[in-house]
Amino acid sequence: MTSPTIETLLTRRSTKAVCAPGPKPKDLKRIMQAAVCAPDHGGLQPWRYAVIRGDARTRFADMMMEAVKRSGDKRMTPDKEKSVRAWIDDVPVLIAIAQHMDHDNTKIPESERLLAVGASVMNMLNAAHALGYGAFWSTGLGTYVEDVQDALGFDALDYKFLGFLAVGTLVHELKPIERTPYKKFFKEWTGPHETAPLE
Ligand SMILES: Cc1cc2nc3c(=O)[nH]c(=O)nc-3n(C[C@H](O)[C@H](O)[C@H](O)COP(=O)(O)O)c2cc1C
């Protein structure tokens, strides 16, 4: 049986090469709605997002560059700065991604909450692809610089900052890529300490 949903899942690819226009408002809403349809043990809804678009992208780029330079990161050479700024200028919508730490909750292990946020972002990647947009999860752009996280409203005490999702119009048509055969990662469990290759 063929299904458009399975085709979407099997053809998804990340792409950094996106441009304006950004997703139509109704499509962006659906992408964000997909984010809250992720599995989530304990109903903690640990995903938090900040949408950066329009003129705010320049303010974000200025803030991020200053913070990265202040942090002493020597990799931010003038050439690198130029290319990063050009990318931010091209990307119509950036979504900053964070996990709310919810320190008072001791019932659900932290790893499970992190996985819930990962699943939430994955839903957005798939939704963007299903709607014909390009998307890319990046942990560049000062993700690990505390002043950047802080300025985005995700202070390190209460949040784990997890990067940015770039979404926009595809610059090039996405060509299918060959994925590693799934059998490499699956085995058949047949009994305690007994496994066999998956047929
Ligand atoms: C949490 C996370 C952070 C990532 N950060 C970066 C990054 O900063 N730079 C980069 O080139 N790729 C990064 N990637 C990888 C790309 O988003 C993408 O998954 C990869 O290029 C493989 O493409 P595919 O999704 O089509 O398999 C990251 C992926 C994940 C899951």
The ligand as an SDF file (V2000), in Angstrom:
LIG
                    3D

 31 33  0  0  0  0  0  0  0  0999 V2000
   20.7330   18.4070   17.1760 C   0  0  0  0  0  0  0  0  0  0  0  0
   21.3420   18.5500   15.8100 C   0  0  0  0  0  0  0  0  0  0  0  0
   22.2240   19.5940   15.5700 C   0  0  0  0  0  0  0  0  0  0  0  0
   22.8310   19.7410   14.3250 C   0  0  0  0  0  0  0  0  0  0  0  0
   23.6980   20.7800   14.1100 N   0  0  0  0  0  0  0  0  0  0  0  0
   24.3190   20.8920   12.9150 C   0  0  0  0  0  0  0  0  0  0  0  0
   25.2200   21.9630   12.6610 C   0  0  0  0  0  0  0  0  0  0  0  0
   25.4230   22.8470   13.4920 O   0  0  0  0  0  0  0  0  0  0  0  0
   25.8390   22.0040   11.4650 N   0  0  0  0  0  0  0  0  0  0  0  0
   25.6360   21.0350   10.4960 C   0  0  0  0  0  0  0  0  0  0  0  0
   26.2430   21.1060    9.4300 O   0  0  0  0  0  0  0  0  0  0  0  0
   24.7470   20.0330   10.6930 N   0  0  0  0  0  0  0  0  0  0  0  0
   24.0870   19.9360   11.8700 C   0  0  0  0  0  0  0  0  0  0  0  0
   23.2000   18.9240   12.0840 N   0  0  0  0  0  0  0  0  0  0  0  0
   22.9540   17.9560   11.0020 C   0  0  0  0  0  0  0  0  0  0  0  0
   21.9470   18.4610    9.9850 C   0  0  0  0  0  0  0  0  0  0  0  0
   20.8490   19.1350   10.5920 O   0  0  0  0  0  0  0  0  0  0  0  0
   21.3770   17.2710    9.1510 C   0  0  0  0  0  0  0  0  0  0  0  0
   20.6610   16.4080    9.9800 O   0  0  0  0  0  0  0  0  0  0  0  0
   22.4920   16.5200    8.4650 C   0  0  0  0  0  0  0  0  0  0  0  0
   23.0970   17.3700    7.5250 O   0  0  0  0  0  0  0  0  0  0  0  0
   21.9880   15.2460    7.7830 C   0  0  0  0  0  0  0  0  0  0  0  0
   20.9710   15.5420    6.8900 O   0  0  0  0  0  0  0  0  0  0  0  0
   19.6350   14.6860    6.8690 P   0  0  0  0  0  0  0  0  0  0  0  0
   18.7870   15.2200    8.0050 O   0  0  0  0  0  0  0  0  0  0  0  0
   19.0430   14.9200    5.5250 O   0  0  0  0  0  0  0  0  0  0  0  0
   20.0130   13.2610    7.0690 O   0  0  0  0  0  0  0  0  0  0  0  0
   22.5430   18.7920   13.3010 C   0  0  0  0  0  0  0  0  0  0  0  0
   21.6240   17.7670   13.5380 C   0  0  0  0  0  0  0  0  0  0  0  0
   21.0310   17.6330   14.7690 C   0  0  0  0  0  0  0  0  0  0  0  0
   20.0600   16.5160   15.0040 C   0  0  0  0  0  0  0  0  0  0  0  0
  1  2  1  0
  2  3  1  0
  2 30  2  0
  3  4  2  0
  4  5  1  0
  4 28  1  0
  5  6  2  0
  6  7  1  0
  6 13  1  0
  7  8  2  0
  7  9  1  0
  9 10  1  0
 10 11  2  0
 10 12  1  0
 12 13  2  0
 13 14  1  0
 14 15  1  0
 14 28  1  0
 15 16  1  0
 16 17  1  0
 16 18  1  0
 18 19  1  0
 18 20  1  0
 20 21  1  0
 20 22  1  0
 22 23  1  0
 23 24  1  0
 24 25  2  0
 24 26  1  0
 24 27  1  0
 28 29  2  0
 29 30  1  0
 30 31  1  0
M  END
$$$$
